[in-house]
Amino acid sequence: MTPGLLADYRPGSFLLASPRRSLLATGVRQVVTEPDPDELSARVTKLLVDSDAQVAVGALPFHSATAPHVVLPRSVRWAGPLRPAVRPRPAFPAGVDVVPVPAPAEYERAVATAVERLRAGELDKVVLARSLRLRTAGPVEVAALLANLAADNRTGYTYAVDLPAAGLGRRTLVGATPEMLLSRTGLRVVANPLAGSIPRHPDPEQDRRRAAALAASVKDRDEHRVVTEAVVDALRPFCRTLTVPDEPSLVSTDAVWHLSTRITGELADPGISSLRLACALHPTPAVCGMPFELARDTIAELEPFDRGFYAGATGWCDADGDGQWVVAIRCAEIAEPDPSAGSTITLYSGAGIMPASQPHLELAETSAKFRTLLRAMGLDPVPD
């Protein structure tokens, strides 16, 4: 690990750590909130070209009704991957109140409603999320939380993004996602959708059986196919060539097995930035569903909260258009109206619902996905 990067993290900074390298951006020169994807990309590129800022960083929300939050920082540092040698002290003060929203039984009823619509042919897929709302008596040590996340999720992407205050004081989105939305280097584009999941098992033999069951699951392979086809369709207008594997592969976090497909392409137009591509891809059916608008409306109807930047995207883009964006899942939004007082932390977890879905299994999947944050907070297992 490069100790200075985490040691220098302060509230309000931007951090994105991949398995290869890490980025810490601090300070704010300018904020761009343009909702139109073409205008957003063009304006950010112009600001980068006209300044000495190395990159723009920020987050895209789940729903287009919420404005993007893209920042030109004052300073940027790059380092190798975060490799904390030991877990630091707990990121949370003692005493945490937990409220599931919706309650587990209500989430199962929402899944059952979605399954009825899927079986009736109204939808191909929809992703339904639930949340855990935590209240602490004292402030959260975000840097310690990030170190714990990085230690537990070495093959994923650890991130912290400062969000607009919205009258709630400081808001920070913190997480460790397994899913890269896309990267762009020169004309080369890589997207890596994940869809189809199963909780891991502590027994190695049982864990291998679960991985094999996921790889053979018709329901999960169908779910993955829907997502992969949508990503290919979104990239095709921008790419001269696309390479798509015939079969998905298995990848894992500490809590969940996923089906994964790594898609590569060559851009037809070098002027298309990673930010513009992220806007074109996001949100994929991995976090929304298909058909897109109907799935989004179903989510708004059945989920009792606004996703905000959960299931959005976070990343960076430079003046040449290169950059990397990841899907903002396995995350928590930390709201601190008064840094000296308590914090409200909202954890999010979703599951892809298909015609063959069973509500109790989808509940179990969301519980498993909560473990990424809860373990880093010292609160495992899931306090439903």
Helices and strands as residue ranges (DSSP letters): H 3-7, E 14-17, E 22-26, E 30-32, H 37-49, E 55-60, E 69-72, E 75-79, E 96-101, H 104-119, E 125-136, H 142-152, E 157-163, E 170-177, E 180-185, E 188-191, E 194-199, H 204-216, H 218-235, G 236-238, E 239-243, E 249-252, E 256-260, E 263-267, H 274-281, E 289-290, H 292-302, E 313-318, E 323-327, E 331-336, E 344-353, H 359-377
